[in-house]
Amino acid sequence: MRVVEAAGALLRVRDVGHGRTLVFVADPPVTVEAYSEVISRLAGRHRVVVL
């Protein structure tokens, strides 16, 4: 996980895998960590970005 600053906000981002990119935007109360299983299932075939 890394932290990216954008327009004065700090975003927590996970960027895993290779291939076509899938982007998920976590909406509270769901956190980036809640996507761990989704990431593990997809990262072998896709680049998965969660922020």
PyMOL CGO cylinders between C-alpha atoms (Angstrom):
from pymol import cmd
from pymol.cgo import CYLINDER

trace = [
    CYLINDER, 0.00, 0.00, 0.00, 1.20, 3.48, -0.74, 0.3, 1, 1, 1, 1, 1, 1,
    CYLINDER, 1.20, 3.48, -0.74, -0.12, 6.93, -0.02, 0.3, 1, 1, 1, 1, 1, 1,
    CYLINDER, -0.12, 6.93, -0.02, -0.63, 9.38, -2.89, 0.3, 1, 1, 1, 1, 1, 1,
    CYLINDER, -0.63, 9.38, -2.89, -1.35, 13.07, -2.46, 0.3, 1, 1, 1, 1, 1, 1,
    CYLINDER, -1.35, 13.07, -2.46, -3.95, 14.47, -4.87, 0.3, 1, 1, 1, 1, 1, 1,
    CYLINDER, -3.95, 14.47, -4.87, -5.55, 17.90, -4.68, 0.3, 1, 1, 1, 1, 1, 1,
    CYLINDER, -5.55, 17.90, -4.68, -4.63, 18.23, -1.01, 0.3, 1, 1, 1, 1, 1, 1,
    CYLINDER, -4.63, 18.23, -1.01, -6.03, 14.83, -0.03, 0.3, 1, 1, 1, 1, 1, 1,
    CYLINDER, -6.03, 14.83, -0.03, -4.09, 11.70, 0.92, 0.3, 1, 1, 1, 1, 1, 1,
    CYLINDER, -4.09, 11.70, 0.92, -5.24, 8.56, -0.90, 0.3, 1, 1, 1, 1, 1, 1,
    CYLINDER, -5.24, 8.56, -0.90, -4.32, 5.04, 0.20, 0.3, 1, 1, 1, 1, 1, 1,
    CYLINDER, -4.32, 5.04, 0.20, -3.67, 2.97, -2.93, 0.3, 1, 1, 1, 1, 1, 1,
    CYLINDER, -3.67, 2.97, -2.93, -2.95, -0.70, -3.67, 0.3, 1, 1, 1, 1, 1, 1,
    CYLINDER, -2.95, -0.70, -3.67, -1.63, -1.42, -7.16, 0.3, 1, 1, 1, 1, 1, 1,
    CYLINDER, -1.63, -1.42, -7.16, -1.00, -5.13, -7.84, 0.3, 1, 1, 1, 1, 1, 1,
    CYLINDER, -1.00, -5.13, -7.84, -0.58, -7.42, -10.85, 0.3, 1, 1, 1, 1, 1, 1,
    CYLINDER, -0.58, -7.42, -10.85, -0.09, -7.04, -14.60, 0.3, 1, 1, 1, 1, 1, 1,
    CYLINDER, -0.09, -7.04, -14.60, -2.32, -6.96, -17.65, 0.3, 1, 1, 1, 1, 1, 1,
    CYLINDER, -2.32, -6.96, -17.65, -5.54, -5.06, -18.24, 0.3, 1, 1, 1, 1, 1, 1,
    CYLINDER, -5.54, -5.06, -18.24, -6.27, -2.66, -15.41, 0.3, 1, 1, 1, 1, 1, 1,
    CYLINDER, -6.27, -2.66, -15.41, -9.26, -2.97, -13.09, 0.3, 1, 1, 1, 1, 1, 1,
    CYLINDER, -9.26, -2.97, -13.09, -9.91, -0.02, -10.77, 0.3, 1, 1, 1, 1, 1, 1,
    CYLINDER, -9.91, -0.02, -10.77, -11.98, -0.21, -7.58, 0.3, 1, 1, 1, 1, 1, 1,
    CYLINDER, -11.98, -0.21, -7.58, -12.80, 2.85, -5.49, 0.3, 1, 1, 1, 1, 1, 1,
    CYLINDER, -12.80, 2.85, -5.49, -13.46, 1.99, -1.85, 0.3, 1, 1, 1, 1, 1, 1,
    CYLINDER, -13.46, 1.99, -1.85, -16.48, 3.77, -0.42, 0.3, 1, 1, 1, 1, 1, 1,
    CYLINDER, -16.48, 3.77, -0.42, -16.56, 4.09, 3.40, 0.3, 1, 1, 1, 1, 1, 1,
    CYLINDER, -16.56, 4.09, 3.40, -17.13, 2.16, 5.55, 0.3, 1, 1, 1, 1, 1, 1,
    CYLINDER, -17.13, 2.16, 5.55, -15.50, -0.37, 3.18, 0.3, 1, 1, 1, 1, 1, 1,
    CYLINDER, -15.50, -0.37, 3.18, -11.72, 0.03, 3.28, 0.3, 1, 1, 1, 1, 1, 1,
    CYLINDER, -11.72, 0.03, 3.28, -8.93, -0.75, 0.83, 0.3, 1, 1, 1, 1, 1, 1,
    CYLINDER, -8.93, -0.75, 0.83, -8.06, -3.78, 2.99, 0.3, 1, 1, 1, 1, 1, 1,
    CYLINDER, -8.06, -3.78, 2.99, -11.52, -5.25, 2.38, 0.3, 1, 1, 1, 1, 1, 1,
    CYLINDER, -11.52, -5.25, 2.38, -10.51, -5.84, -1.25, 0.3, 1, 1, 1, 1, 1, 1,
    CYLINDER, -10.51, -5.84, -1.25, -7.64, -8.22, -0.35, 0.3, 1, 1, 1, 1, 1, 1,
    CYLINDER, -7.64, -8.22, -0.35, -9.45, -11.36, -1.52, 0.3, 1, 1, 1, 1, 1, 1,
    CYLINDER, -9.45, -11.36, -1.52, -10.64, -9.71, -4.73, 0.3, 1, 1, 1, 1, 1, 1,
    CYLINDER, -10.64, -9.71, -4.73, -7.09, -8.56, -5.41, 0.3, 1, 1, 1, 1, 1, 1,
    CYLINDER, -7.09, -8.56, -5.41, -5.62, -12.01, -4.77, 0.3, 1, 1, 1, 1, 1, 1,
    CYLINDER, -5.62, -12.01, -4.77, -8.12, -13.65, -7.15, 0.3, 1, 1, 1, 1, 1, 1,
    CYLINDER, -8.12, -13.65, -7.15, -7.63, -11.16, -9.99, 0.3, 1, 1, 1, 1, 1, 1,
    CYLINDER, -7.63, -11.16, -9.99, -3.97, -10.09, -9.76, 0.3, 1, 1, 1, 1, 1, 1,
    CYLINDER, -3.97, -10.09, -9.76, -2.69, -13.18, -11.60, 0.3, 1, 1, 1, 1, 1, 1,
    CYLINDER, -2.69, -13.18, -11.60, -4.45, -12.03, -14.79, 0.3, 1, 1, 1, 1, 1, 1,
    CYLINDER, -4.45, -12.03, -14.79, -5.00, -8.30, -14.31, 0.3, 1, 1, 1, 1, 1, 1,
    CYLINDER, -5.00, -8.30, -14.31, -3.52, -5.18, -12.81, 0.3, 1, 1, 1, 1, 1, 1,
    CYLINDER, -3.52, -5.18, -12.81, -5.79, -4.33, -9.88, 0.3, 1, 1, 1, 1, 1, 1,
    CYLINDER, -5.79, -4.33, -9.88, -5.83, -0.80, -8.45, 0.3, 1, 1, 1, 1, 1, 1,
    CYLINDER, -5.83, -0.80, -8.45, -7.84, -0.04, -5.31, 0.3, 1, 1, 1, 1, 1, 1,
    CYLINDER, -7.84, -0.04, -5.31, -8.06, 3.43, -3.80, 0.3, 1, 1, 1, 1, 1, 1,
]
cmd.load_cgo(trace, "trace")
